[in-house]
């Protein structure tokens, strides 16, 4: 009996360049299961890509730290499961980027965990990067996950998600037509959003 032929899933290779001032390009990407992500270092210094935990999600790169010597390209294969991670560029033991960058595999999502109390909730991480994404690769996604007994209200000046995040709940994709940038949220509907909240950075 002849062996059956099973289709091989399409995989792709993505390049992230770390150039002058240690800025990455692109800064946020959505990749497919089993794709390869290569970091090309043209910065002039040896760097380490430092991945951050995205509990309760799985790791994009289980080793969490990827050394990329100057002038070299170093990569890895992402897992074949939905996951996501923010990362920083580290030089001589210090983080050199102001905001985190992000890689999402499949549907992600990136998580923000809501702890504390309903009256005084904490959002961890306080600043989280989510990829913009697109119709071809899929949109970036965010899930605000809470174990508190009651819902915590979420208010935005501009909500970048669809159908919108107004309390912790299921993962939501970035809204079509959203532009890369910073989006602040709060637990109070003040125009300045000063009371208890955080920041989502949509990276592209």
DASULKA-V725674 format. One record per helix or strand of 2 or more residues. SS is the DSSP state (H for helix, E for strand). FROM is the first residue (numbers start at 1). TO is the last residue. If there is no record, write none. Layout:
BEGIN
{{SS:FROM:TO} {SS:FROM:TO}}
END
This chain:
BEGIN
{{E:13:18} {H:20:22} {E:24:25} {E:28:31} {E:36:41} {E:47:51} {E:65:68} {E:73:77} {E:83:91} {E:94:95} {E:101:105} {E:110:116} {E:121:124} {E:127:131} {E:133:134} {E:138:139} {E:141:146} {E:155:156} {E:161:162} {E:172:174} {E:181:186} {E:197:203}}
END
